[in-house]
């Protein structure tokens, strides 16, 4: 399993390979499970709301594509994972 940082997740989902070097692309592609933490959803929404990033669709559509449409697993934030 590989857990993506919010920026790596954004670049991966948006096919922004200018920011991802070949070794990172291979690590992601070769992973049996690709995941993001639920807190990353909050971070992406916060960045978009404060004008730090622009999403390619509405937030709900972007999250639909970035999670369910991409096969990326969403990991919950739970006390036992802290």
KAZI-V644883 format. One record per residue. N is the residue number from 1. PHI is phi in whole degrees, 0 to 359 (999 if undefined). OMEGA is omega in degrees with one decimal (* if undefined). Layout:
BEGIN
N | PHI | OMEGA
N | PHI | OMEGA
END
This chain:
BEGIN
1 | 999 | 172.3
2 | 236 | 178.9
3 | 254 | -175.6
4 | 274 | 169.3
5 | 294 | -178.6
6 | 306 | -179.0
7 | 290 | 177.1
8 | 298 | 177.7
9 | 301 | 179.0
10 | 301 | -178.7
11 | 295 | -178.8
12 | 296 | -177.2
13 | 296 | -178.0
14 | 271 | -179.7
15 | 53 | 179.0
16 | 271 | -175.2
17 | 284 | 175.6
18 | 294 | -178.5
19 | 266 | -176.8
20 | 247 | 178.8
21 | 284 | -173.6
22 | 300 | -178.6
23 | 295 | 178.4
24 | 291 | 177.3
25 | 300 | 178.9
26 | 293 | 177.7
27 | 301 | -179.4
28 | 293 | -177.3
29 | 298 | -176.9
30 | 269 | -179.3
31 | 284 | 178.1
32 | 288 | 177.7
33 | 224 | 174.3
34 | 249 | -175.1
35 | 221 | 169.8
36 | 226 | 175.7
37 | 282 | 178.0
38 | 302 | 179.2
39 | 296 | 177.5
40 | 296 | 176.2
41 | 297 | 176.5
42 | 300 | -178.7
43 | 299 | 179.3
44 | 296 | 178.6
45 | 298 | 179.2
46 | 296 | 179.3
47 | 300 | 179.6
48 | 293 | -178.3
49 | 297 | -177.9
50 | 265 | 173.7
51 | 73 | -179.4
52 | 278 | 176.7
53 | 221 | 172.6
54 | 240 | 177.4
55 | 274 | -176.4
56 | 281 | 179.9
57 | 205 | 175.0
58 | 300 | -178.7
59 | 305 | -177.7
60 | 296 | 178.3
61 | 292 | -179.9
62 | 296 | 179.3
63 | 295 | 176.5
64 | 301 | 179.1
65 | 292 | -172.9
66 | 287 | 178.7
67 | 250 | -171.8
68 | 285 | -179.2
69 | 282 | -177.0
70 | 253 | -177.9
71 | 80 | 178.6
72 | 283 | -178.5
73 | 276 | 177.8
74 | 265 | 179.4
75 | 264 | -180.0
76 | 289 | 172.1
77 | 265 | -179.4
78 | 229 | -178.1
79 | 304 | -178.8
80 | 286 | 178.2
81 | 261 | -178.2
82 | 276 | *
END
